[in-house]
Amino acid sequence: MQTGRRVQMVAVQVLSHLMIGVIVIWVVRRRESGAYLTALFTSDKWPSQVILGLLSGIILAFLMDYVLRRSHVEIPQIMRKILAQLGVRASFILLGLAGFYEEFFFRGVIQGLLISPLGQLGAFVIAWTVFTAVHVPQYWRVPVFIAEVAVMSALGGVWFALTGNLLGPIVLHAAFNVHLTYLQRENMFSMNE
């Protein structure tokens, strides 16, 4: 598949997640949907959330790099294909965007809207489970990647539960994706060392 076509497919996926999320928020919150959406992306403490998200994502990526080096696992085939077919810039942009739209959908929509009927813990568990389960098909042969997804989902979910907004989780997720992509693209770790 050509790079341009793959980028278009990802763009359609991102836009569909965002549109579905906004529609679900509007259906559930109706009159409060604008205020709810605004609260997801605003914070008086945004500089510290962005910095902590960035540091957390990079630390998590380095920990993942360490685990990958020690476990001698192969990078999942789907990741190899994506990284081989896309240029560096496109890889960074797409995987950085994944932090935005996945956190919006799984934290802002699923977790955020389930807090009222299920409480913080119930909403967290469902969002965490769905996020992790959605990633299992692409990583099912590499349990360490599934564990990484579960840890990142837990961090994002706890952060969202504590702050009520998505700034930290989005930056954490995007920083992790971009940094790990950089490590993979630059062959900074070899699975067979």
Secondary structure, DSSP 8 states (H G I E B T S, - for coil): --HHHHHHHHHHHHHHHHHHHHHHHHHHHGGGHHHHHHHHH--TTHHHHHHHHHHHHHHHHHHHHHHHHHHT----HHHHHHHHHS-HHHHHHHHHHHHHHHHIIIIIIIIHHHHHHHHHHHHHHHHHHHHHHHHHHHHTT-HHHHHHHHHHHHHHHHHHHHHSSSHHHHHHHHHHHHHHHHHHHTT-S-TT-
